[in-house]
Amino acid sequence: MSASERRIRLGLPKGSLQETTRQLFAKAGYDVRISGRSYYPSIDDPEIECILIRPQEMARYVGQGVLDCAITGHDWVLETGADVAELADLRAPWPNYGPVRWILAVKDDSPFRSGKDLAGKRIATEVMGLTERYFANLGVEARLEFSWGATEVKPPVLADAIVDVTETGSSLRANQLRVIDTLLESTPRLIAHHASLEDEWKRGKLERLRMLLLGAIAAATRVGLSMNVQKNDADAVLALLPDAGKPTISPLVDPSWVDIFVIVEESFVRDLLPRLHEAGARGIVETPLNKIID
């Protein structure tokens, strides 16, 4: 393949992670378009080829080298046992990008209190490997059955307990389920094929992709604040800023005034703005951020 034709093959997760992943790439500067039933999204980077694949299968294809890199959950890397490199933890305050837990749960009125109580009992789960290793570590022999979905409705008739994934716990509460143990906490990860990282060109491309994705996530909860402040009031204004050691202070045409710019957590802004104004800041502008690169 000539230098002008070089590209990486990127696996994007189909399903619950799909739309949030598209938005993450948009914030990172990539226009990813998913149309109709096509499993080959377009992207405005000729050096990247995208394929939509379910997260459950993603790590296996990266481990085999079919894909150079992909986004999938840490849980599916462990479940498949794929030998891949994890380049970044992509946890973010967006739908389906926060931490999830794989939990062992039973009915609220069940007599079972721990995994050790489930010897010989029927366990329904989508993660057979994780569940098998969990009970093996306990020294417990349970009857594991693969669940094709709707796992939370199976106790107590179809299963004595379940191993299922939860983010908020709302589905567990709705089905009167009680958590008795946590097997794993998982977040989305950027993973890569080991041989792809040994290729100098691909490694550079993947490192730049990693930097831009993490930069977009770093900016997700922060905004920029700029304000004009008289020099006599500058110390009082700076004392209010959460990152008082990091603001940028620039001179203005009027030598008695300065411009102060700082990046802050968006959650602070509502309470911070009135206090800044009271301390003498004027012309305060709040600016959304797309990326922060450290």
N, C-alpha and C positions, 0 to 999 in steps of 0.2 A: 504494500500500500504506500503510495507516494505521500510526501509531507502534506500536500494540499488536500489529501483524502483522509487524513488521520481523524479518528473520532473515538469517543468512548460510548459504550452502550449502557444506558442508565435505566434501571428498573424503578418505576413509580408505582405506589401501592393503589390497587383498585379497591373500592369499597369505602369504608368509613373514613379512611385517611385521605381519600383522593382529593376532595375539594380543598381541604386545609393545606395539603401539599402543593396544590396549584397556586394557592394564595401565597404560600411561603416563597415559592420560586418567583412570583411576581414582585414581592418585596425585595428579593435578592437581585432583581434586574432581568429576569428571564420571562419571556412571554410563552407560556405553555398552553396549548389549545387542545382540548379533548373533545372530539366531535363524534356524535352518534354512537355506533357500536364498534368503532375502530379501537383496536388495542395498541395503536401506534400514534400517540399524540405528537403534534408538531411542536417545535421549539425554535426560537429565533437565534439559535447558535448552531452553525453548520458542523461544529465539532462534537455535537452531542446527538445521539439517537435514543429516543425514549420508547419504552415498552411498558404497558400496563399489565401488572401481574398481581395476584392476590398476595397479601403480606405473608400468609402461611407458607407459600412456596418460594418466596423471594431469596432467602438465605441459601437455599439449596442451589439455585441457579448461579448465584454469585460464587459460591464455593466451587462449583464445577467450571467456572470461567465463561459460562454462557453470557453473563453480564459482568461488566467491569465494576459497577457499583450500583447501589440501590438504597432505598429507604424502606425500612421494615422495623418491627418491634424487636427489642432485645429478647423478648420471650420466644419469638420464633427462631432466632438464632440458636438459643439453647435447646428448644424443642427438636429442631432438625439435626442438631449436632454439627452444623456446617462449620467448616474451617475457613473463617473469613476474618478480615481486619475491620475492627470498629473504629471509624475515623472521628465520629462526633456523636455526642448525646444531643438530640434535637428537641428535648423537652421545651415546651413553649406554652404560654397562657391562651391557647386557642383550642377549639373543639377537637377532641381526640388526640391532642398532642401533649396532654398532661400525663403524669404517671398513672398507670393502671396496676391493679393488684390481681394476681391469680390466688383465689381463696378456696378453702375447704369449708363448705357450708352444709347445714342440715336444717330441717324444719324447726321452727321455734320451740315446739313442744317435744322435740326428740330427746331421748335420754343420753345421746352421745355428746361428750364434752371435749374430746380430743381425737386426734388421728389414731391413737392407740386403741380407742374403743371400737374401731371399724374393722377389726380382723374378721375376714370371711364375709364382709358386707359388700353390697353392690355400689360402685362409684361410677357415675356418669361424667364424662369429660371430653373436651376437644383436644386436650394436650396429654396424650397417653404417655409420652416420654417423661415429661415433668412429673406427672402423677406417679408413674412407676418408680422413679428415683426417690420421690418423697416418701412413699411407703416402704421402700427398701431401706432407706436410712433409719426409719422407725423400727425396722425389723418386723413389720406387719404384712401379712398376706391378705390383700383385699381383691375383690373381683372387679376388674376395671372394664368398662364398656365405653366404646367410642360414641360420643353424642354428635349428632348431625345438626344440632341447633336447638334453641328453646330449652337449654339445659336447666334453667332455673325452675321450670314447671315439673320436673321429673320426680323430686321427692314428694311424698314418701312412697308413692305407688310404683313408679318405674325405677327408682333408685333409693338407696338409703341415705346417700350423700352425693354432693357434686363438687367438682373442682371447676370453677368458672371465673371469668374475668369481670372485674367491676371497676368503674371509675368514680362514680358518686355513691353507689350503694342503693340507689333508688329502686332498681329492679329487685334486689334482694328483699328490701322492705315490703315492696308490693306483693311479693310471693311468700311472705312470712318465713323468711330464711334467716338463720343465725350463723355468723361466721365463727368457726372454731379454730382456724389457723390460717396463716398466710404463707403460700409457697414461694411467691416471687413478686417483686415490684419491677415493672418494666416501663420503658420509655421508647419513643422512636429513635432509631439510630441510622446514621449514614455508614454503610458498610462497603467494603471493597474486596475484590479478588486479590490475593497475595501477589500473583504474577503481574497484575496490572500495576501494582505499586513498584515493581522492579523495573518497569519501563519508564525511562526518564520523562518522556513527553506526557504519558498518561498520569504519572505521579504529580507532575506540575499542574496538569489540568484539574485533577481531583483536589489538590490542595487549594487551588483558587476557588473551586466550587464550594469546598468546605468553608473557606473564609467568608464567602458571600452569604451562605446560608446562616452561619453563626452570627454574622453581622446583622442580618435581618431579625434574628431572634433577640439579639441583645437590645435592639431598638424597640422591641414590641411593647415594652411597658414604660418607655421613657420619652420625654419631649425636650425640646430646646427652649430656653427662656432667654430673651434678650431684653435689655432695659437701659434707659438713660438715667444716670445718677450724678448728682452734684458731688464733687470730690469730698466735700465736707460730710456727706451722708454715706460715702462708700463703705466705711467700716461697719456701720449699722446694718446696711443691706447685706454685706458679705457674711455677717454673723448669722443671718437667717437662712442662708443657703445650705442645703444638706451636704454638698461637696465643696465646702468653703475653700479648700486648698486647690481646686481645679478650675475655677472660672477663668475665662479670658477677659482681660480688661484692655479696652482700646481707647485712645484719645478721640475726642470729637473736635469739630471746628471751634466751638467755644471751649477755651482751655480750662474753664472751671467745671466742665462736665466730662464724664467718661461713659463709654458703653460697656456693659457687663453682659457676657453670654455664659450660660451654664447649662449642662444637661442634668435633668432631675427625673425622678420617678413620677410618672403621671399622677399617681395616687396622692402625691403631696400637693399638687398644684392648687386644688380648690381652697385649701387652708392657707397656702403660702402667698398667693397673689395679693389678698387684702393686706397682709402683714408687710409685704414688700412696698406696697403703695404707701402705707402709713409711715414706713421708714424713709421715704423720699424717692423711691423708684418711679419713673415716669416713662410713658411710651412702652409699656411692657407688652411684648409680643410672644405668644406661645406658638411653637413650630413643631409639627409632627416630624418624626424621623423615620427613614426607611432602613438605614443601616448604621451600625456603629462598629468600626473596625479598630480593635486595640493594637 
